[in-house]
Amino acid sequence: MKNTFGMGDALLFFALAFSFSCVSYLILFVFGLVFSLTLHLFLKHKNKQDNVPLAGYLSLFFSLAYLGHWIGFLPYLYTT
């Protein structure tokens, strides 16, 4: 567990848990994990790395979600 789940992952999950309502967080978290897996499988062929930088991929996904909310594409991000 020490080599697979880093402190950055724990801090990211902790910070994001207080940023959204429970239902919104669960939905975004599941889609974020799917996004991370898809992105990793796509980029794995180019980088040949074995580990998944989950905190980085989830940060990218949640940044895109915030950006979508701020430009009006996702109007109900915080209330579900």
Secondary structure, 3 states (H helix, E strand, C coil): CCCCCCHHHHHHHHHHHCCCCHHHHHHHHHHHHHHHHHHHHHHHHHHCCCCCCHHHHHHHHHHHHHHHHHCCCCCCCCCC
